[in-house]
């Protein structure tokens, strides 16, 4: 496969930042340093789940919908539990070692009909190389590149750089145990209905022994995505996924979240969506959606500390289609 395509895919997977959530304590008590049982924590667990699902979509939507790039590498299959993409038969022109080459959009042979823009490519290995040594790099700068690829309107701007921290064999069946560092600078664009950026950040992409990728960008870690179906940022379904984010009350502690069939329609989580949270202190929370409409979403929440489980009902109310929700929380007997 072309490493020109691979490099773009790896960067696209980390170019979007998560939607924010949270808020301060509303019960007058000191802010906790880890997950605990209270009405405030129940509300925060809901906000964490909603923003976490949005983060998964933000970091995966371009990878899953872009018709040009392939994240999982040679021999990948869309049935793998990871963001995967359709490989293209068109191969961009080869890049000479230690040379900066500029291509017009038509040179890439991936657009249908009229296209605009250019891409500059810099690398210290040949695009046709089968063994990419550790410490190799590939840098691409998109300049207003836009057009239709496989029926999908696509636009790219900005720069990214990928560094191979381990050697990679392009003839292997996967990128098992490979590690790569990705740097974006003012990277932005759109794929179909999904737009992103501009983003300036650095990410680490690590493949496990089975070739499944984990992306760490800033304080977020994303892995084990499967059955991801995205229409746009407000309409999507996550079959399952795992996300690690900092605990809302203390950046030093982490929350591991596992999403099961989390569905969003018209920017509202749908009935049957489930997120399970596990804090670094062992406290767990389960967030479900039991009712959903354009104006109200109801979340039953359970927070367990050892053998003690407390139950809450968190109701999110929306004054309009685009308004941020307000929350009411009731602790159940």
N, C-alpha and C positions, 0 to 999 in steps of 0.2 A: 504494500500500500504506500501511498505518498505521505511522507512525514510533513510535507507542507499542509496537508489536510489534518493530520493528527495534531499538529501544534495548535491550529485554530480551535479544534474541538476541546482540547484540554483547557484552553483559556476561557472559552465560552462557558464552561461549566462552573466557573467561579466568578463571573463578572457582575452578578447582581447581589446587592446587599439585602438583608432581611428587613421585613416590615417591623417597625417598632411596636412595643407594647409595654404594659406595666403601669406603674403609678405608686404613690406612697401609701403608707398605712393609713387606714381610715377608722381605726378603733382606739386611737390614743395610746397604744402600747408601743414600746420601742420596736424598731424594725428588726425582724428576726435575721439571723445570719445563715439560716438554712431552712429548708421546707419544714413547716409545722402545721398544726391544726388551728385554724381560725377562719372567720368569714373573709378576712382580707386575703389570706393565703388561697382560699378557694377561688376568689375572683382572679387572683394573679395566675393561678394554674390554668384558668380558662384563657386569659389573655396570652399566656405563654404558648398554649396549644394552638391558638388561632394564628399568632405571629410565626410560630414554628412551621406550621403547614405552609404559610405564605413563603417562608424562607426556602423550603424544599422546592416549591414550584419555581421560585425566582432563580435558583441555582441550577435547575434541571430543565426548565422549559425550552431554552434554546437548544440544548443538546438533544432533547427528545424530538424536536420538530424541525430542526435545521436539516435540509436535504443534502448538504454537502459533506458534513464532517462525521467522523466516527470516533467516539471516545474510547471504546474498549479495546481497540487495536486490531491487528491482523487476526483473521479467523473468528471474529466476534459474531455473536448471534443475538438477534432481538429478543430471544427467549431468556437471555441471562438476566439475573436480578440486579441490573445496573442500568444507568442511562445509556442507551445504544442508539446508533444512527445508521442510516442507509448509506453504504459506500457507493461512490459514483464511478462510472467507467472512465470519465474524463480525467486525465492526469495533468496537473499544472506543469509548466516547463521546469526542467531541472535547475537546481540552484548550484552554482559553482562554489567550491570552498573559499572562504575568506573573501567573498564578493558580494556587493550590494547590487541587486538586480531589480528593475522596475518592470511590472507587467501591466498592460492595459486590461480592462475587464474582459475584452474579447479574447485575449491571449489565454485566459484561464479555461475557456471552452466549457463553462458550466452554466452559463446564462442562456435563457430562451428569449429571442427577440432583442430589443434594444437594451443596452446596459450602459452604465457610466462609471467613471472613477478608475483609480489605479491602486496597485498594492506593491510596496517595496519589500523585498525579502533579503535578509542577511543571515548567513549560516556558515559554520566552519566544517560542514560535511556535505557530501553530494546528496541530493534528494533521492537518487537511485541507490544509495548505499543500503546494504542488507544488515550491516552491523554498525550501530551508532554507538561510539565509545562514550564512556562516562566523561563528563565535563564538556560535552558538545552543547551547542546552543542553536536555536532557530528564533529569529526575530522577524516580525511582520508588521508593517505599517499600512493601514487601510486609509485611503484618501477618497472619501465619498463614494465608495464602491457600492453599487446598487443595481438591482435587476431582478428578474424572475428566475428562480431555480426550481425545477420540478414542480412548477405551478405555484410556488410560494414566493411572495414578494420579500426580498431580503436587502438589508442595508447594513454596511459596516463602516465604522470610522475609528481612528485611534490606533494605538500600538500595543502589541504584546510581545513578550519574550518568554521562551521556554528553555530551561536548562535541564539536561539529562543528568541527574545525580548518580544514576547507574547506567551501565551499558544496556542497550535495547536491540534485540534482533527482530528485524521487520519480517522475517520468515517464520517466526514462532507462531503458535496457535493463539497466544494471548500475551499480555504484558505482565505476566505473573512476577511478583516481587520487584517490579520496577518502581523507581521513585523519581519524581520530576518537580522542579520548582517553576512556578508560573508568575510572571509579573505583567500587570496591565497598567497602561498609562493613558488616561482619557479615552478609554475604550467604550464605544457605544454603538447602538444599532437597533435593528428591528427584524424580526422574523415573523411574517404573517401579522397576527393581531398583537404580538408580544413585543414590547419595546424595552430597552434597558440602557443603563449608563447615563452620563459618562462615569466610568469606574476607574479608580487608581488604587491598586492593591496588589498584594503578593499572596500566592496560595501554594500549598503543598499537595501534590497528588501522589497517592501511594496505592499500589495494587497488591492484594494479598496473594497467597500461593495459588488460588483458583482464578486469578486475574480480575477479581472484583475491585473496583476503585473506591477509595475514600478520599474526600476533598476536605482539607482544612484551610479555612480562610479567616484570618483574624481570630476571633474567639468562637467560631462555629465549626462543627465537624459534621459532615453529611455522609451517610453510607446506606447500603442495603435497600436501594429503591427498587420496587417492582410494581408492575401494572400501573404505570403513571399515564394518565389520559388528560391532556390539557387542551382546552379550547382557547382560553386567554387567562389573564391574571385573576379574573373574577369567576371563572367557571372551570373546574378541574376535579379530578378524582385521584387520590393517592391510594393504591392498593395496599402498600406497606412501605415503611421507611423508618430510618433511625436518624435522630439529630441530637447532638450535644450542644447545649448553650449554657452560658453562665446563669446561675441562680439570680433571680431578680433583686434580691436583697443584699447580695454579696458577690462581687465579681470573682472572689477566690474560690467559690464553690460552684459545682456544675450540676446540671439537670440532664439526665439522659431521657429522651422521649422516644416512644415507639408508637407510630401511627398505624392504625388498622382501618382500612376502607374509609378514609377521611374524604368526604365529598363536599364541594362548595359550588353552589349555583346562585348566580346573580349576587355574588359577594356575600352570601350567607351560608354558613355550615349547614349541611343537610342532616336530617334525622338518620340515626344509625352510625354516625361518625364517632370514632373512639380514639383517644390518645391516652397512653399510660406513661406516667412520669416516675422516675426514680432518682432521688436526690443522693448526693454523696454521703449523707448521714444515714441512708437506708430508709428514710421515710418515702412512701409511695403515694401517688394520687392517680385516680382514674377519672377522666373527663369524657362525658358522653353528650350527645345531642338528642334530646327527647321530643322537641318541638321546634319548628322553624317556619318563619314567614318573613316577608319583607320588613316588617316592623319589630318583630320579636324573635329571639332565639333563646331556648331554655336548655340549660346544661345541668344535669345531675352530676355532682362531684363527690367522690369519696377520698378521704385522706386517712391513711393508716400509719400509725406509729406503734410498732410492735403488734400486740394483740388488740390495741384500741383503734377502732375505726369510727370516724365521724362523717356524717353525710350532710350535704348542703345542696340547695338549689340556687343556681346563679342564672339570673334573667338579664339578657342584653336587650336593650330597647333602642330603636333607631328612629330619630325624628324625621329622617328623609332617606332617600336611597343612597346618598353619598355621605351622610353625617356619621361621625364617630359614635359608637354606642355608649350609653350610660348603663351602669350595672346595679342591680339590686340583689342582695345575697341573704338567704334565710338558712339558718342551721336547723336541721330536722331533729326531732326527738329521737 
